[in-house]
Amino acid sequence: MKLDPDKKLDIQEVLNDLEHYQPRRKGWHWRVKLEDQHIGPFIYKDTSASLRQSIPLQAAEYFQHIDPQCDFVITTEIASGRFEDDLRRMRMAAWHGADHIMVIRTTGQSHIDGLIEGTPEGIGGIPISRKQIRATRKALDAIEDEVGRPINFHSYVSGVAGPEMAVLFAEEGVNGAHQDPQYNVLYRGINMHRSFVDAAESKKILANAGILQLDGAHNANATAKQAWKVTPELFVQHAINTAYSRAAGMPSELIALSTVPPTAPPAPKLRLDLPYAIALRELFTGYKIRAQQNTRYMQSDTREVSVTHVLDTLISRLTSADIQSTITPDEGRNIPWHYNNIAGVNTARQTLMGLDGLAELIELKHDGPLRDTVRELKERAVLFLEEILAQGGYYAAVAAGQFVDQGYYPERIGDGIVRDPNGGDGAATVIIREAGYGAPVCSHFGNNIYQPKTCAVYGGCTLCDPAKIQYIDELDANDNVNKRLQGPLAEQAAGLMRPEVEKFGDGIVCVTLFVPGQAPLAELAALEMARQMGLQNPQVINRRIMHPAEGSVFEVKGKLDIAINAATLVQEAGITPLTHEEIETWVRPRDIQVIAATVGEDEHSVGLHEILDIKHGGIERYGFQCHNLGTSVAVERILDTAQQYNAAVILISTIVTHADIHKQHMRHLHELAMQRGLRDRVILVAGGAQVTDQLARQCGMDAGFGRGTTGHAVANFLVRKLREKKT
Amino acid sequence: MKSIERADDFAARRKHLQSLTDAELQQRFWQLTEQIIAPLIAEARTHTTPAIERSVLLRMGFSSVEAKQLVSAMQQRRLLGHGAGRLVLELARRKSVPVREAGAGLLDGLYWEELVNVK
């Protein structure tokens, strides 16, 4: 399957012949850091290979359109509920630099005792099934060819079906997985014996498949109200999962700690978060770090969230990270919208590019408060471990509520999570292995009468011979991708386009409204305005008071139930504007003379200045030689000057004062240029508040530009027109 | 059940750690952790679960639907402690049939009496 950047991902092609699709590689892929890499005008210290195709940061326009890629893997978490929509989101994220795609599972999958098959729709994530994984891996294989970098695909091996999920991931080429039995115990209420026994098997399977494991410790600071106080416990949770993974046969290079800087401004973030980050990296030398961004204190303002995430990313660069995970800035207000996945990825990559080579510039202090706090955190963690043993071990400690208490250990608030070792989902399902217990498969953990590779006696297990994998397509005749796609594909075929944020053509839009009134009333007004704009079910998803009396700004989402037919649109939209660089490269060596003037009895020349002046981003910046004759200039004089300079372009500004005088000026210019035999040699352009392109052309101009025109737009037209004339 | 409440007595509690070097503290951190996980991993070595057994059958070439039915039936008959994979493999050997065929027989309600001998 090969993707074309000018075409949408063909979901039917993804689904086609999935039964025979096999992943072309297995295991995790790291970016490779390149020392002193020359990219565009710069030398970078902390980058990896650039992409074949990507969408650079906007400011790259001024730096030869470079798109340097940092040395950290960048994660985005995807959770639309429909895998067919997730695939498009993954493609967009990959083009912005994400190479770790984490697919969130549907609510409740942890409690399903067995695997799900087919493609049912999920809530807050997708039901992870073989078909969905295989289709996703197939699409990602094509996407990674398109961008030119391997993409890691990731999901979750938790819940009561962990070992089966691990087998599924190993078979289908999933590259990373969350696996931490403590997550089951503390947050999913799954029986602790079951969780740990299952986990050893799961970890062995993941390890042998080269799948990178992430732990679940970060959930403690996503849960605690005072997240910075649970930091000693976080070391303990990381350690328990790490040591358990090693004991189950997982090598250190496949063990990644999932860590989050616990606070957000207005808290003194760096002072609180940095010692924790350092202590963690010191205690866990030799393991990988997956640096997550803070979610605990996310509210609805995406700008505020993004600043916190910039600081999180700064901490990653100040300490270390192997993976920089990103959080969509809208997670605090809705299920993430696809363009906010890209916003999150861009926050990380923009920050990391800006911080390139930071280690050459600054060093963290080796004494003083920073070191003192690092030491104190470690001691508090050791005391925590001592108390677990004093309580009679891990299970007894959980039963006593030792974990996720919000006190700064050894302080205890008394709000720890308490679980019964003999209770929970899957209780009493752990069975002792008989003396003759056997499991004739690869990647099995624990007592087993069979020798390794016993599976050869029956022709090999699925991990040795993928042809043995039993593929189930669909089990539900109604809840499946084919049914869901009928509507979207029909609209797509008809050339219809709807706005969307999450699922294909969902119609959701977001408008920003400042309302100059007191907050409660202003909010009602904002909703009514949205209604009158035609938005259905408008809801305020972000509000920020600018001043109690002067007004507030609101972001309002609602459904815009309209479909636009592509065939009805003027095809000009299909022309990609030339970049500033392309225009300048063409114009500067050519000495192109431009005569500009405001015509008639008009003293308003502001608009023309904006189009011409270098200071306003006007066309002078590209090297056009502009001669502005000023205001109230007669058409005859404009043409005289044009002849004098052998001008290629005449720009007139016509700001109307009465009747149709602007039309007369345009016609007069055109006719007089004809009479003088100049018309073929000179491009005539008119601008002004009442001018439209259509009107100007009717009056003999080559083009017209209305209100809000930029110098870039005019230059873009001129270069295309001048190029045409040359050929 | 409510967990305990306690003021921050770090200053008193840490006394025995105070004199440790950073390296010694680190060593203690990992020694304690190893002690905590030792009984957990021992339990995993000597126990199994329906999920583990289903994962074994998946690896032997059964579908998730088949694995679930087989393991559930073995669990009802208290046979899982022998290992679902072992039961199917040994049955296949006795019958001189491929493992999938042995499993299919069990799914059809055949051979269950023989499984008692297999173990």
Interface residues (C-beta under 8 A of the other chain):
Chain A: D113 G114 L115 E117 R130 V160 A161 G162 P163 E164 A166 V167 L168 H193 R194 F196 V197 D198 A199 A200 E201 I205 F235 V236 A239 I240 T242 A243 Y244 A247 A248 E282 L283 R375 E376 K378 E379 R380 A381 V382 L383 L385 E386 I388 L389 G393 Y394 A400 G401 Q402 D405 G407 Y408 P410 E411 R412 I413 G414 D415 G416 V418 G426 T429 V430 I431 I432 R433 E434 G436 Y437 G438 A439 P440 V441 C442 S443 H444 F445 G446 N447 N448 I449 Y450 C455 V457 Y458 G459 C461 T462 L463 K468 I469 Q470 I472 L475
Chain B: M1 K2 S3 I4 E5 R6 A7 D8 D9 F10 R13 R14 L17 D22 L25 Q26 R28 F29 W30 L32 T33 E34 Q35 I36 I37 P39 L40 I41 E43 A44 R45 T46 H47 T48 T49 P50 A51 I52 E53 R54 S55 V56 L58 R59 M60 G61 F62 S63 S64 V65 E66 A67 K68 L80 G81 H82 G83 G85 R86 L89 A92 P98 V99 K119
